[in-house]
Each structure stands twice: as C-alpha cells, then as structure tokens.
Amino acid sequence: MPLIGDRAVTSSAARFVWYELMTDDLPAAQAFYADVLGWKLRDAGMPGFTYLVAASAGGDRAGLMGIPPEAAGMSPFWCGYLGVADVDAMARRLAQEGGTVQRPPEDIPGVGRFAVVADPQGAGFCLFTPAEGRMPPAPEAGEPGTVAWHELYAGDMPAVFGFYETLFGWRRDRLMDMGAMGGYQIFLQQDDLPGGMMTRTPEMPGPRWQFYFAVDAIDAAVARLEAGGGTVLMGPHQVPGDTWVVQARDPQGALFALHAARR
C-alpha cells in the first residue's frame, strides 16, 4: 500500500508507482532485501499489522508485509501498483475490457485508494490513486534499489497489448525478434519509462509481471543474494543496451530480478 506522493495526476497515461512484497517471513525478507538492494527499512506504523517501507537514496520505493491470515497458504510474491487518476472508474473500465477486479476499490486511510486486479490473461497488479492526487516522481535511472525495468510474461503478448494501450495509454516502441521465443515488445509508460512484454514460454510461471531492481554491479549483487539464501534462476546475462540482468527467487520463494549497468 503506497505511502508516498509528489506528482499531480495530469496525464491519461499511467506508470508503476509502487511495489509491494507479500511474504510469509517478514523479518527474513527485510534482512535479505536490505542486504541485496541496500534498502533502509522502517515500520510505517500502520494500525493492526506491520508494514515496512523500503527506501533508497532518493526516497521511498517499496513496501513489505506479511501474507494476511485470510490469504494463508499463498506463495510470496511481488506486486506492482499502477498510478491512475480514479481507481473506481479505472476498475470499471478494466472489467469492461476483459480484466478481473479481484479486490474492489477501498481506501487506505490517509494514503489513497487501491484495487487488486488482473489483465484478461491473468497477470495481476494493483490500481492506486493517492489521497491528494499526487504521484511519486520517477526515480533517477539506475539508482540502486529502484525498479529499472518492468516485464510482462503474457499468455499471448500480441493479444493483451491492446488492453494496456487502451486503459493506460502505453505506446509501442521497438519489437525485438527473439527467434523461437517470438517477439519482445518494448513499451513506454508515462514519462516514457520503458518496459517489455513477451509471450511466456511453457516453463515460465504466469502470466505475471516481473520487476527488475537496479544494483551497482551484477556479480556483487549475486554474491549477496546467494549468501542471503536466494537462488539465481537465470543469468548473469547481458541484454541489449549493454546492461546485465539476473532472474532470481528470494529465500521465501518470491520471484524478482536484478539489473545493472556493469558486470
């Protein structure tokens, strides 16, 4: 549940503005991500439960919380929040366009309003409108501890792109040919923040969103990740733009990724 706001909502386009981990071992996750990503974490003082806010050098970036009792048995996961001008109106439009509202819009007292939703192929995310109508600014590119890349593993990427284009004003950029894996569609969010979409391969879980967190150097981050009990699933691998990525699983099982400008 996002706890920051700075930019007025003036555009019909949307971008991810917050990221949230739900985990079954909050103290362990706190220690792991603080070490791997360099986050400073603090208790937000939410009534009735512990909610940790993770900050990088430039500000608050993410939240961590335990899996609530009503969702006991759920696997740990990362969820992204898309900032929109009106959660209720967007949730209605999303349902009309074939998406699913999994948790209807509700207020976070003093913070804003959110809803839990999924696209027509089942990839989940949240909608969020801050209480005072102001969104957090986009982080500086490459700042350690921020999300550097957003990636959707779709059931059928060409079929689902129009959903995001229609609802959130995203624009197509390059379509990269990945051979047998099909096309990789670069897209632009609000403020021209890039991301990518592809049709998932059979061995990939999903459909789902994956978030790549920036680190200074990939090998050092991998060493911290493995020392903390995380598992590398893919990489280190160099990608276009001369950057390095790793896909990983944290000690509790949540999937995430790392991104760095140098090895």
C-alpha positions in Angstrom: 0.0 0.0 0.0 1.8 3.1 -1.3 2.8 5.7 1.2 4.3 8.5 -1.0 3.0 11.2 -3.3 4.6 14.1 -5.1 3.4 14.5 -8.7 0.0 15.8 -9.8 -2.1 13.4 -11.9 -2.2 15.3 -15.2 -1.9 12.6 -17.9 -4.2 9.8 -19.1 -1.1 7.6 -19.4 -0.1 5.6 -16.3 3.1 4.1 -14.9 4.0 1.8 -12.0 4.5 4.0 -8.9 4.9 1.4 -6.1 5.9 -2.2 -5.4 4.9 -4.4 -2.6 6.1 -7.8 -1.4 3.8 -10.1 0.5 5.9 -12.7 2.3 5.5 -15.5 4.9 8.6 -14.4 6.8 8.8 -10.6 7.1 11.9 -10.3 9.3 13.8 -12.6 7.0 12.7 -10.8 3.9 13.6 -7.5 5.5 17.2 -8.6 6.1 17.5 -10.2 2.7 16.4 -7.2 0.6 18.2 -4.7 2.9 21.5 -6.5 2.1 20.9 -7.3 -1.6 19.4 -3.9 -2.6 20.9 -1.6 0.0 17.4 -0.6 1.3 16.8 1.2 4.6 13.5 -0.2 6.0 11.3 1.3 8.6 7.9 0.5 10.2 5.2 2.6 8.6 3.1 2.5 11.8 0.0 1.0 10.2 -2.7 0.1 12.7 -3.1 -3.6 13.3 -0.2 -5.0 11.3 3.4 -4.5 10.4 4.1 -2.7 7.1 7.7 -1.9 6.3 8.7 0.9 3.9 11.9 0.4 1.9 13.9 3.5 0.9 16.7 4.0 -1.5 18.9 7.1 -1.6 16.2 9.0 -3.5 13.2 8.2 -1.4 10.6 5.5 -0.5 10.4 2.8 -3.1 8.5 -0.3 -1.9 6.6 -1.9 0.9 6.9 -5.3 2.6 4.2 -7.0 4.6 3.3 -10.4 5.8 0.7 -12.5 4.0 -2.6 -11.8 5.8 -4.4 -14.6 7.6 -7.3 -14.6 5.1 -4.7 -15.5 2.4 -2.8 -18.1 4.4 -1.1 -20.6 2.1 -0.5 -18.0 -0.7 3.0 -18.1 -2.2 5.1 -15.0 -1.5 5.1 -12.5 -4.4 5.9 -9.0 -5.7 3.0 -6.8 -6.9 3.2 -3.5 -8.8 0.8 -0.6 -8.3 -0.2 1.4 -11.4 -1.0 5.1 -10.6 -4.3 6.2 -12.1 -6.4 9.3 -11.6 -9.5 7.4 -10.4 -9.3 3.9 -9.1 -13.1 3.3 -9.2 -13.5 4.5 -12.8 -10.5 2.5 -14.0 -11.6 -0.7 -12.2 -14.9 -0.4 -14.1 -13.2 0.2 -17.4 -10.8 -2.7 -16.7 -13.7 -5.1 -16.2 -15.3 -3.9 -19.4 -12.1 -4.6 -21.3 -11.9 -8.2 -20.1 -9.8 -7.7 -16.9 -10.8 -9.0 -13.5 -11.3 -7.0 -10.3 -10.0 -9.4 -7.6 -10.5 -6.9 -4.7 -12.8 -4.0 -5.2 -11.6 -0.4 -4.6 -11.1 0.6 -1.0 -9.4 3.3 1.0 -6.1 3.2 2.8 -6.7 5.8 5.4 -4.6 8.9 4.9 -2.8 7.3 1.9 -5.2 6.8 -1.0 -7.4 4.2 -2.7 -6.5 0.9 -4.3 -7.9 -2.1 -6.1 -6.4 -5.5 -6.8 -6.9 -6.5 -10.5 -5.7 -8.8 -13.3 -5.4 -8.4 -17.0 -7.6 -10.6 -19.3 -4.9 -13.3 -19.3 -4.5 -13.4 -15.5 -1.4 -11.2 -14.8 -2.1 -9.5 -11.5 -1.3 -5.9 -10.4 -2.9 -3.1 -8.4 -4.5 0.2 -9.2 -3.8 3.2 -7.0 -4.9 6.8 -6.6 -3.2 8.8 -3.9 -5.3 10.7 -1.3 -4.2 14.1 -2.5 -4.0 13.2 -6.2 -0.2 13.4 -6.4 2.1 10.6 -7.7 5.7 10.0 -6.7 8.3 11.2 -9.2 10.0 8.6 -11.3 13.4 7.7 -9.8 16.7 8.6 -11.4 17.6 5.9 -14.0 19.8 3.3 -12.5 19.5 4.4 -8.9 20.3 1.3 -6.8 17.2 0.0 -5.0 14.7 1.3 -7.6 12.9 -0.7 -10.3 14.8 -0.3 -13.5 12.6 -2.5 -15.8 9.1 -3.8 -15.9 8.4 -7.1 -17.8 5.2 -8.9 -18.5 5.1 -12.6 -19.3 1.8 -12.8 -21.1 -0.2 -15.8 -22.2 -0.4 -14.1 -25.6 1.5 -10.9 -25.8 0.1 -9.5 -29.1 -3.4 -10.2 -27.9 -3.0 -8.5 -24.5 -1.0 -5.4 -25.5 -4.1 -3.5 -26.7 -5.6 -3.9 -23.1 -2.7 -1.9 -21.6 -2.6 0.5 -24.6 -6.3 1.3 -24.3 -6.6 1.6 -20.5 -3.2 3.1 -19.6 -2.1 5.0 -22.7 1.1 2.9 -23.2 2.8 3.2 -26.5 4.6 0.6 -28.6 8.3 1.1 -29.2 10.6 -1.5 -30.8 9.5 -5.1 -31.4 12.6 -7.2 -30.9 12.8 -10.6 -32.7 13.8 -13.3 -30.2 13.7 -16.2 -32.7 11.8 -19.2 -31.4 10.7 -17.3 -28.3 8.8 -14.8 -30.5 8.7 -11.1 -30.3 9.7 -8.9 -27.3 7.6 -5.7 -27.4 9.2 -2.6 -25.8 6.6 -0.3 -24.5 6.6 3.2 -23.0 4.7 4.2 -19.9 4.0 7.7 -18.6 7.2 9.8 -18.7 8.5 7.4 -21.5 9.6 4.9 -18.9 10.3 1.7 -20.8 9.3 -1.9 -20.2 8.9 -5.1 -22.1 6.3 -7.7 -22.9 6.6 -11.2 -24.3 4.6 -14.4 -24.6 5.7 -16.6 -21.8 7.4 -19.9 -22.7 5.8 -23.1 -21.3 8.3 -23.5 -18.5 7.6 -20.0 -17.1 5.1 -19.4 -14.3 2.5 -16.9 -15.2 1.1 -14.9 -16.8 2.7 -12.4 -14.4 4.6 -9.2 -14.0 8.3 -9.2 -13.1 10.2 -6.3 -11.7 14.0 -5.7 -12.1 15.6 -3.9 -9.3 18.7 -1.8 -10.0 22.0 -2.6 -8.4 25.5 -1.1 -8.8 27.1 -4.3 -10.2 25.6 -7.6 -11.0 28.2 -10.0 -9.7 28.5 -8.4 -6.3 24.7 -8.4 -6.0 24.5 -12.0 -6.9 27.1 -12.8 -4.2 24.9 -11.0 -1.7 21.8 -12.7 -3.0 23.3 -16.2 -2.7 24.8 -15.5 0.7 21.4 -14.5 1.9 19.7 -17.7 0.8 18.3 -16.5 -2.5 18.5 -18.6 -5.7 19.7 -17.4 -9.2 17.3 -18.8 -11.8 18.8 -17.2 -14.9 22.0 -15.2 -15.6 24.0 -13.2 -15.2 23.1 -12.4 -18.8 23.9 -9.4 -20.9 21.0 -7.8 -22.7 20.7 -5.0 -25.4 21.8 -1.7 -24.0 25.0 -3.3 -22.5 23.3 -4.0 -19.2 23.3 -7.1 -17.1 20.3 -9.0 -15.6 19.7 -11.8 -13.3 16.3 -13.5 -12.5 16.1 -14.9 -9.0 13.9 -16.2 -6.2 14.2 -14.9 -2.7 14.6 -17.3 0.3 10.8 -17.3 0.8 10.0 -18.0 -2.8 9.1 -14.7 -4.3 10.3 -14.1 -7.9 12.2 -10.9 -8.7 15.1 -9.8 -10.9 18.2 -7.6 -10.8 19.5 -5.1 -13.3 22.9 -3.4 -13.5 24.9 -1.3 -16.0 28.1 -3.3 -15.2 29.1 -6.8 -14.5 
